[in-house]
Amino acid sequence: MIKRDRVMCCVTLILVLISGVCLAQTPPEDKSVTQNQDQNEVQKPLAKHKNSTYILTSHMPNRSTSAVTLYDFTVVDSIYGGASGAKELEPGVWGMICGDANGDGAITAVDKNLYWRPNNGLIGYLDADLNLDGAVTAVDKNLYWRPNNGLSTVVP
């Protein structure tokens, strides 16, 4: 469990399909409620990937009795903050905003200067490898960091 301010969250792994659809193991019902939490408050799924900003659902997906919950983050109306909370990857298809190498929720010069620059030319699973091809190159900076520089998460 993660406690962020007054909200208690359950952490679970999700599988993101090539289509952008997320499959998540439905966490067990948590019967405990913090003192400041409304008993009727609905908790929405929140996702974070290695070097992308947080993305939050705009509404609670239908919770089934199966062990898997399906949620589609590629539709802008399904994302908290709409177009401000995601990046249009191609016409009508939305996804997480990448470029956040240090994981602070914002794409800034810090990501370029303290993460991309010292790792440029290196190979491996590195935070500055923004396109996840296994190498930190100018492509990461020019095609992924630069167009997103100045953007940040809208998740409260």
Wavefront OBJ file of the C-alpha trace (Angstrom):
o trace
v 0.000 0.000 0.000
v 1.121 3.543 -0.764
v -0.175 6.410 1.315
v -0.103 9.675 -0.631
v -1.537 12.555 1.388
v -4.821 11.110 2.659
v -5.396 8.595 -0.118
v -4.468 4.967 0.290
v -3.561 3.133 -2.891
v -2.949 -0.475 -3.719
v 0.004 -1.174 -6.005
v -0.333 -3.816 -8.699
v 1.470 -4.696 -11.897
v -0.103 -3.894 -15.230
v 0.554 -5.280 -18.668
v 0.389 -2.718 -21.458
v -0.426 -4.334 -24.773
v 1.041 -2.988 -28.023
v -2.399 -1.493 -28.711
v -2.064 0.608 -25.539
v -4.744 -1.305 -23.655
v -3.785 -2.036 -20.049
v -4.498 -5.291 -18.273
v -4.194 -5.100 -14.515
v -4.638 -7.666 -11.836
v -7.589 -6.434 -9.810
v -6.307 -5.701 -6.305
v -8.191 -7.279 -3.432
v -10.928 -5.199 -1.843
v -9.379 -3.164 0.955
v -11.850 -3.002 3.827
v -9.796 -0.474 5.784
v -10.518 3.238 5.378
v -8.241 5.973 6.667
v -9.715 8.446 9.123
v -9.857 11.248 6.522
v -11.090 9.102 3.643
v -14.742 9.154 2.613
v -16.260 5.672 2.828
v -17.926 6.243 -0.576
v -14.806 7.602 -2.310
v -14.016 5.783 -5.527
v -10.370 5.057 -6.160
v -9.211 5.410 -9.764
v -6.359 3.483 -11.358
v -3.101 5.444 -11.653
v -0.297 4.287 -13.962
v 3.389 5.188 -14.194
v 5.990 3.842 -16.571
v 9.767 4.124 -16.267
v 10.384 7.565 -17.806
v 6.852 8.824 -18.350
v 4.649 11.052 -16.226
v 1.795 9.615 -14.154
v -1.501 9.062 -15.920
v -4.819 8.734 -14.093
v -8.173 7.473 -15.265
v -10.954 10.034 -15.599
v -13.478 7.573 -14.195
v -13.487 4.250 -12.418
v -13.575 1.368 -14.895
v -16.213 -1.295 -14.455
v -14.916 -3.658 -11.830
v -15.613 -7.216 -12.785
v -15.558 -10.292 -10.661
v -12.622 -11.646 -12.664
v -9.029 -11.216 -11.544
v -8.243 -8.810 -14.417
v -9.484 -5.261 -15.025
v -9.265 -3.884 -18.557
v -8.678 -0.180 -19.093
v -7.889 1.713 -22.299
v -5.603 4.744 -21.810
v -5.485 5.454 -25.555
v -8.836 7.295 -25.531
v -8.453 10.931 -24.421
v -11.833 11.027 -22.646
v -10.697 8.178 -20.407
v -7.685 10.139 -19.091
v -7.835 12.519 -16.113
v -7.149 16.012 -17.455
v -7.957 14.952 -21.028
v -5.427 16.278 -23.541
v -3.502 17.999 -20.708
v -2.885 14.656 -18.999
v -1.522 12.754 -21.988
v 0.220 13.051 -25.349
v -1.402 12.424 -28.725
v 0.844 9.757 -30.251
v -1.009 9.659 -33.552
v -4.392 11.112 -34.546
v -6.942 9.877 -32.003
v -4.484 7.722 -30.030
v -3.212 9.001 -26.677
v -0.527 7.800 -24.273
v 1.740 8.735 -21.399
v 4.023 11.765 -21.729
v 7.631 10.544 -21.886
v 10.859 12.339 -21.103
v 10.687 12.353 -17.299
v 14.041 10.656 -16.725
v 14.251 11.570 -13.025
v 10.641 10.626 -12.235
v 9.620 13.950 -10.649
v 6.486 14.340 -12.788
v 7.844 17.049 -15.098
v 9.933 17.075 -18.258
v 12.591 19.758 -17.703
v 16.225 20.645 -18.357
v 17.118 18.483 -15.349
v 16.079 15.390 -17.321
v 18.338 16.404 -20.206
v 21.305 17.796 -18.287
v 21.546 15.358 -15.363
v 20.279 12.178 -17.061
v 20.544 12.330 -20.865
v 23.909 14.166 -21.165
v 25.978 11.921 -18.848
v 24.408 8.760 -20.341
v 24.521 9.758 -24.007
v 26.198 6.955 -25.941
v 25.677 4.310 -23.250
v 23.801 1.058 -23.747
v 21.488 -0.544 -21.211
v 18.228 -0.164 -19.310
v 18.847 3.478 -18.407
v 16.444 6.213 -17.316
v 17.656 8.462 -20.158
v 16.759 5.829 -22.799
v 13.448 7.530 -23.528
v 12.436 5.388 -26.514
v 13.417 2.162 -24.716
v 15.603 0.847 -27.555
v 18.449 -0.057 -25.193
v 20.715 2.895 -26.014
v 20.861 6.553 -24.995
v 21.271 8.600 -28.188
v 20.358 11.927 -29.771
v 17.070 10.305 -30.819
v 16.015 10.155 -27.157
v 16.694 13.856 -26.693
v 15.445 15.152 -30.039
v 12.343 13.027 -30.612
v 11.205 12.328 -27.043
v 12.592 14.866 -24.544
v 12.547 18.021 -26.721
v 8.877 17.920 -27.880
v 7.740 17.216 -24.291
v 10.045 19.681 -22.512
v 7.921 21.851 -20.223
v 5.064 19.333 -19.911
v 4.181 17.748 -16.584
v 1.687 15.430 -14.982
v -1.771 16.782 -14.129
v -2.326 14.077 -11.525
v -3.077 15.785 -8.187
l 1 2 3 4 5 6 7 8 9 10 11 12 13 14 15 16 17 18 19 20 21 22 23 24 25 26 27 28 29 30 31 32 33 34 35 36 37 38 39 40 41 42 43 44 45 46 47 48 49 50 51 52 53 54 55 56 57 58 59 60 61 62 63 64 65 66 67 68 69 70 71 72 73 74 75 76 77 78 79 80 81 82 83 84 85 86 87 88 89 90 91 92 93 94 95 96 97 98 99 100 101 102 103 104 105 106 107 108 109 110 111 112 113 114 115 116 117 118 119 120 121 122 123 124 125 126 127 128 129 130 131 132 133 134 135 136 137 138 139 140 141 142 143 144 145 146 147 148 149 150 151 152 153 154 155 156
